[in-house]
Structures are given as C-alpha cells and as structure tokens.
Amino acid sequence: MQATATTPNPNHENPILPSHLKVLHIISGDLWAGAEVQAFTLVTSLQHQCDIVVALMNHGELENRLLDAGVKTVVIDERSHSGLQIARQLVTLIKHFRPDIIHTHRKKENILGSLANILASKNPWRRIKSVRTTHGADEYKTQGLKKLIATLDNFCGEHLQDAIISVSHDLAAKLQHRFSPRKIHVIENGVDVDKLRAVEPAKDLRKNYENHRHIGIIGRLEPVKRVDLFIQTAHQILTDPIAELPKIRFHIIGDGKLKDELVALTIHFGIEHSIVFHGHRSDSIEAIAALDIVIMCSDHEGTPMTALETLALGKPLIAHNVGGLREILRESPELLIDEHNPASYSAKIIELIRKPHPAALNEIYTSACNATRTLSLYKTIM
C-alpha cells in the first residue's frame, strides 16, 4: 500500500513562499497532545519563511489542522505499513522533496527519519542535516523492546543527527547524560498569544453552574499526570468545613488508560457529582478560557503547552515545582508547589479563590520567538 498524500483544503489555501531552506518534519500524529501542538505551532509559524513538508504516520487531528493551515502534508499510515515500509516511503519523499533539514519528533520518528536519511544519501557521510526535538523526559523505565528502541534512539541522536532541541533547561541537563552537550540547544516551546486570546470560552463547561468557581486539569489520563492527586485535592477542598468557599466545580479534560480507575476514585470519595470527566476535547483552548484556575500536578514535565496556553489566556496556574514548570513560573514562584500532596495544592487553590493572582507569560514562550530561534538553529548547522 502506498503512502497517502493529502493536499491542502482549497478553502484554506495558504501558499508557501519560496525560501532558501526546505524542511521536512516527521511526526507520528497519532495524538493531539503537547508534542503535536508544539510541532503544529512551529510549522505554521515557519511556513512563510521555509518550504515545509510534514510527514505523518497517522491520520487524525494534527493532519486536519495542518491541511486547514495550508501546510503540505503526507501520511504514511503506520496501521498499514511496517517500520521498514515507512522508512522506504520516507526515502522516496526525501529524494523527491530534497530537504535541507530533516526535523523529527519522538523516538520512532527519530529512528525512522535517521534510517531514511542514510538510505536516501548517495554518500552516507554527507547526509541531510537533521534535528530532533525532545519534548519531555521518558515517562516509564525502559525494558525489553522499549529498551532496544531507546538504545537505537540514543545512537541516532548522538551519531546520525546534528542537533537536539530541548524544550527546557531542566530537560537539557538530563539529556547531557545521553548526548554530547555541544549538540543540545534549549529552545522553549511557544504559543501564539494573539490567536489564543481571540478564542471564546467554552459555554458548555459552565452551563447551569455560572455561580460556581471552575477548576480544571488538562492532560492525558496517564500515571505521570497525577490526576489522582487532583481528585484527592478536590476531595479535601469539598469536605473542608473551615474554608467557607463559594461553590466549586472540578473538571478533568483528557482521556487515557486510567479513566475507569479515576472515575472509581471520585465515587470512593463521594464527590462524583462535583467532578466532570470531559474526555478528549479538540477545543481545549476554549475549555481553559472557561476555567478560573488550572492545576498541573504532574510528577515531571518538559515545557507543557497547556501551561503556556493558560498563562497566555491570563488564567492562574498552580503547578508542581519540577522541570519546565519551574522555568515557566520563575517570575511567579508563589504559584509553584514544593510539597507534592493534596494539602499543598488545596491550600494554594483556596488562597487563589480568595485573592486571584494570575501569572504573566514570558516572551520567550511565544511562537514568534520559538520560530526565530529554531530557524536560526537550522541555519547554524547548515
């Protein structure tokens, strides 16, 4: 089966202008999560300065958004292609497009992109320059096949790619244990502030509960995100007889393998009527705009797009004092939580309900800054 080539929707035609640099992005595209959001933001920010083609391995939301933005997109569906077949299709794409830069995202893309780059080169010592973005630290200990993939990924990053973008200084320090420090470049994720502030809040989120305060967590329902801690925090606030707070409604926006377990936890605490599970929402920005406070209690994070979106929308963000979150809120350290427990989160939530204190978004986290620095890196390694 051949790769599926998709072309921009004529109703959203946005021709790419000629440029000295031709860039091929390789992205899985199976989710619409932080890495995909950042890749989309970068590509659309650079599409008038570079000739860009995006190769995806899955149909889905990222594909649709790229097409709507007028980005040239090719899908090599991993459900009907083996890894070797994907690499071969990438070789054909590379030979046809002849990019100056190959930019990969995540382990699978790093490995297949590096392999295709070698196979497409007449001289393996004169490969196309290649960049990867590491969007976050590994969430699980690797063993078996995952350990082999991690080993291959590390080899590609050290020997077959020319630069590694880290989205935070904290993550860069961890990457130095795997890669040469000279190859690591910190370029923080960025968001389009003007575009975000133009959205309308999701009306359904507050419907019939306009007189409540709305507190939410946005993310995959996976262990690292600690949604269980968010539920425990909600329980502590809802059962606190001393707080004397306005009515509060809690929102969990996202989906994942822990959903049933987390729903059971709300029932166990008897707060299932005060917590809404929204599942995955394609309008997560509008949902954030409808919230009063956003919580990020992950065990670790890179530079989460949700945090940047929250601050860009002028919403208070309470976050665990780890990784890129520490850097994002370095000018508002009072919003960082050191003691990773329900009591600390609930105390800060109560404080913000009584006296709101939103944090500002630093300019380095804008899409324009991210695009400028990434383009500079491309030119540096050429």
C-alpha positions in Angstrom: 0.0 0.0 0.0 1.3 3.4 -0.9 1.6 6.4 1.4 -1.5 8.6 1.4 -0.7 12.1 0.1 -3.0 14.8 1.2 -3.3 18.3 -0.2 -4.4 21.5 1.5 -8.1 22.3 1.5 -8.7 24.8 -1.2 -10.9 26.8 1.1 -7.9 27.3 3.3 -5.3 27.8 0.6 -2.2 29.5 2.0 0.7 29.0 -0.5 4.2 28.5 0.9 6.6 31.2 -0.1 9.9 30.3 -1.7 12.8 30.1 0.7 16.4 29.1 0.9 15.5 26.4 3.4 13.4 23.3 2.7 12.4 21.5 5.8 10.9 18.0 6.2 9.1 17.4 9.6 8.4 13.8 10.6 5.8 13.4 13.3 3.7 10.5 14.4 0.4 12.4 14.6 -1.4 9.7 16.4 -2.4 12.1 19.2 -3.3 15.8 19.6 -1.1 16.3 22.7 1.7 18.6 23.7 4.3 17.5 21.2 1.8 17.6 18.3 0.6 21.1 19.4 4.1 22.4 19.6 5.1 20.9 16.2 1.9 22.4 14.6 2.7 25.8 16.1 6.3 25.7 14.9 5.4 24.6 11.4 2.7 27.2 10.9 4.9 29.9 12.3 7.7 29.0 9.8 5.6 28.1 6.8 6.2 31.6 5.2 9.9 31.5 5.8 10.7 27.9 4.8 9.3 25.5 2.3 7.9 22.8 4.6 6.5 19.3 4.1 5.2 17.3 7.1 5.2 13.5 7.0 2.8 11.9 9.4 2.4 8.3 10.4 -1.3 8.6 11.3 -4.4 10.3 10.0 -6.1 12.5 12.6 -6.5 15.9 14.2 -2.9 17.0 13.5 -3.3 16.2 9.8 -6.6 18.1 9.6 -5.2 21.2 11.3 -2.1 21.2 9.1 -4.3 21.0 6.0 -6.5 23.8 7.2 -3.4 25.9 7.7 -2.2 25.2 4.1 0.7 23.0 5.1 1.9 20.3 2.6 1.2 17.0 4.3 1.9 13.4 3.5 0.5 10.5 5.6 2.3 7.1 5.7 -0.2 5.2 7.8 1.6 3.0 10.3 -1.5 0.8 10.7 -0.9 -0.5 7.1 2.9 0.0 6.9 5.7 -1.8 8.8 8.6 0.3 10.1 10.7 -0.7 7.2 8.0 0.3 4.7 7.6 3.6 6.4 11.4 4.2 6.1 11.2 3.3 2.4 8.4 5.7 1.8 10.4 8.4 3.7 13.3 7.7 1.4 11.1 8.3 -1.7 9.8 11.5 -0.1 13.3 12.7 0.7 14.6 12.1 -2.8 11.6 13.9 -4.3 11.4 16.9 -1.9 15.3 17.1 -1.3 15.1 18.9 2.0 17.9 20.9 3.5 16.8 19.9 7.1 15.0 16.9 8.5 13.3 17.7 11.8 12.0 14.7 13.8 9.8 14.4 16.9 9.8 11.4 19.3 11.8 8.2 19.3 10.1 6.3 16.4 10.3 9.3 14.1 14.0 9.9 15.2 14.9 6.3 14.3 13.0 6.0 11.0 14.0 9.5 9.9 17.6 8.8 10.5 17.4 5.5 8.7 15.7 7.0 5.7 18.2 9.8 5.6 21.1 7.3 5.3 19.3 5.3 2.6 18.4 8.4 0.6 22.0 9.7 0.6 24.4 8.7 -2.1 27.2 9.3 0.3 26.3 8.3 3.9 28.9 10.7 5.2 27.2 13.7 3.6 23.7 13.2 4.9 21.0 15.8 5.0 21.3 17.9 8.2 19.0 16.5 10.9 17.4 18.0 14.0 15.3 16.4 16.7 13.1 18.0 19.3 12.9 16.2 22.7 9.6 17.2 24.1 9.9 15.7 27.5 11.6 13.1 29.7 10.8 9.4 29.5 7.7 8.6 31.5 8.5 4.9 32.1 11.5 2.8 32.8 12.6 1.1 29.6 13.0 -2.7 29.4 12.7 -5.3 26.7 11.7 -3.9 23.3 11.3 -0.4 24.7 14.9 -0.5 25.9 16.1 -1.5 22.5 14.2 1.3 20.9 15.6 3.8 23.5 19.1 2.5 22.7 18.6 3.0 18.9 17.1 6.4 19.6 20.2 7.4 21.6 22.5 6.2 18.9 20.6 8.2 16.2 20.7 11.3 18.3 24.4 11.1 19.0 25.7 9.8 15.7 23.1 10.4 12.9 21.6 13.8 13.9 23.2 17.2 14.1 21.3 19.0 16.8 18.9 18.2 19.7 16.4 20.7 20.8 15.4 20.6 24.4 12.3 22.4 25.5 13.6 23.4 28.9 17.0 23.8 30.7 16.0 21.1 33.2 15.4 18.6 30.4 18.7 19.7 28.8 20.6 18.8 31.9 19.1 15.3 31.8 19.8 14.9 28.1 23.5 15.6 28.7 23.7 12.1 30.3 22.8 10.6 26.8 24.2 13.1 24.3 27.1 15.4 23.7 26.4 18.7 25.4 27.5 20.6 22.3 24.6 19.1 20.3 21.9 20.2 22.8 20.1 23.5 22.3 17.4 24.9 24.6 14.5 26.4 22.7 11.4 26.7 24.8 8.0 25.9 23.3 5.9 28.8 22.2 2.3 29.8 21.7 0.5 32.4 19.5 -0.7 34.7 22.2 -2.9 36.9 19.9 -4.6 33.8 18.5 -5.3 32.3 21.9 -6.8 35.5 23.3 -9.2 35.7 20.4 -11.0 32.4 21.4 -14.4 32.3 23.0 -14.7 30.4 26.3 -16.4 27.0 26.0 -20.0 27.8 27.1 -20.9 24.2 27.9 -18.3 23.9 30.6 -20.0 26.5 32.9 -23.6 25.9 31.7 -26.1 25.7 34.7 -23.1 26.4 37.0 -22.4 30.0 36.3 -22.3 30.9 40.0 -19.5 28.3 40.7 -15.8 28.6 40.6 -14.4 26.2 38.0 -11.0 24.5 38.5 -9.5 22.1 35.9 -6.7 19.8 34.9 -5.9 19.2 31.2 -3.9 16.3 30.1 -3.7 12.6 29.3 -5.1 10.3 31.9 -1.8 8.6 32.5 0.2 8.0 35.7 2.7 10.8 35.1 0.0 13.5 35.1 -1.2 12.6 38.6 -4.8 13.2 38.0 -5.4 11.1 41.2 -3.7 13.8 43.1 -6.0 16.4 41.6 -9.0 14.3 42.7 -7.6 14.0 46.2 -7.2 17.7 46.3 -10.7 18.3 45.1 -11.9 15.9 47.9 -10.0 17.9 50.5 -11.4 21.2 49.4 -15.0 20.0 49.0 -15.0 18.4 52.5 -13.2 21.3 54.3 -15.6 22.7 56.8 -13.4 25.7 57.6 -12.7 27.1 54.2 -16.1 28.8 53.7 -15.6 29.0 49.9 -18.0 29.7 47.0 -19.4 26.6 45.2 -16.7 24.8 43.2 -16.9 22.5 40.2 -13.9 20.5 39.2 -13.1 19.5 35.5 -10.9 16.8 34.1 -10.2 17.3 30.4 -8.4 14.5 28.6 -8.6 10.7 28.1 -6.4 7.7 28.8 -6.0 4.3 30.3 -6.6 5.4 33.8 -10.1 6.8 33.2 -12.1 4.0 34.8 -9.7 3.9 37.8 -10.0 7.7 38.3 -13.8 7.7 38.0 -13.9 5.0 40.6 -11.8 7.2 42.9 -14.3 10.0 42.7 -17.1 7.6 43.6 -14.9 6.3 46.5 -14.6 9.8 47.8 -18.3 10.6 47.2 -17.5 13.6 45.0 -18.6 12.2 41.6 -21.2 14.9 41.2 -18.7 17.7 41.7 -16.1 16.4 39.2 -16.8 16.3 35.4 -14.9 14.0 33.1 -14.9 15.7 29.7 -12.7 13.2 27.9 -10.6 14.4 25.0 -11.7 17.8 23.7 -10.5 19.4 20.4 -11.4 22.8 21.9 -9.0 22.5 24.9 -8.1 26.2 24.5 -11.7 27.3 24.8 -12.0 25.0 27.8 -9.1 26.6 29.5 -10.6 30.0 28.8 -13.7 29.0 30.6 -11.8 27.9 33.8 -11.0 30.0 36.8 -7.9 28.1 37.8 -5.8 25.4 36.1 -3.8 22.8 38.0 -0.7 20.9 36.8 0.4 18.4 39.3 2.5 16.1 37.0 5.4 14.2 38.5 7.6 15.7 35.8 7.1 17.9 32.7 9.1 19.4 29.9 7.6 22.7 28.7 3.9 21.8 28.6 1.8 23.7 26.1 -1.2 23.7 28.5 0.8 25.7 31.0 1.8 28.3 28.3 -1.8 28.4 27.0 -3.1 29.0 30.5 -0.8 31.9 31.1 -1.4 33.4 27.7 -5.1 33.4 28.5 -4.4 35.2 31.7 -5.6 32.4 33.9 -4.0 31.4 37.3 -1.8 28.3 37.0 -0.9 26.2 40.1 1.9 23.8 39.2 4.3 21.3 40.7 7.8 22.8 41.1 9.5 20.5 38.6 11.1 20.6 35.2 10.0 23.2 32.7 7.1 24.3 35.0 9.7 25.8 37.4 11.1 27.8 34.5 7.7 28.9 33.2 6.7 30.2 36.6 10.1 31.5 37.7 8.7 35.1 37.9 5.8 33.8 40.0 7.3 31.3 42.3 4.4 31.6 44.8 2.3 29.6 42.3 4.8 26.6 42.5 4.1 23.7 44.8 7.1 22.1 46.5 5.2 19.6 48.7 3.6 17.3 46.2 0.4 16.5 48.2 -3.3 17.3 48.4 -2.9 19.7 51.3 -0.4 21.9 49.5 -2.5 22.1 46.3 -5.7 22.7 48.2 -4.2 25.5 50.3 -3.0 27.3 47.2 -6.3 26.9 45.4 -8.1 28.3 48.4 -5.7 31.2 48.5 -6.2 32.0 44.8 -10.0 31.8 45.1 -9.9 34.4 47.9 -7.3 36.5 46.1 -6.7 35.7 42.4 -3.2 36.0 41.2 -2.6 35.1 37.5 1.0 34.9 36.2 2.3 36.6 33.1 3.8 34.7 30.1 7.4 35.5 29.4 8.1 36.5 25.8 10.5 33.5 25.3 7.4 31.3 25.3 5.8 32.9 22.3 5.5 31.2 18.9 7.4 34.0 17.2 10.4 33.6 19.5 10.3 29.8 19.2 10.2 30.0 15.4 13.0 32.6 15.1 15.3 30.6 17.4 14.6 27.3 15.6 15.2 28.9 12.2 18.5 30.3 13.5 19.5 26.8 14.6 18.7 25.4 11.1 21.0 27.9 9.5 23.7 27.3 12.1 24.0 23.6 11.3 23.8 24.0 7.6 
